[in-house]
């Protein structure tokens, strides 16, 4: 799904998540995730964190629900997973 092949800065990763996946995460939130966990994988180039678009795509898939036709299906999916 990735249309960008180069690593992205934190600001660019934030824009990519919104533009491609509709997920709003500010650069500050991505920085917080980098500190406490729970965010997309990243690497560091010297002091600069960089994000690979395929890993951003994978993380976006992990944090979103499957496609459903009604909210009642969301409850079924979560109870089946447990």
Protein Blocks (a to p, Z undefined) as FASTA:
>chain_A
ZZbfbdcdfklmmmmmmmmnopacdfklmmmmmmngoiacdddehjaccddfklmmmmmm
mmpccddfbfklmmmmmmmmZZ
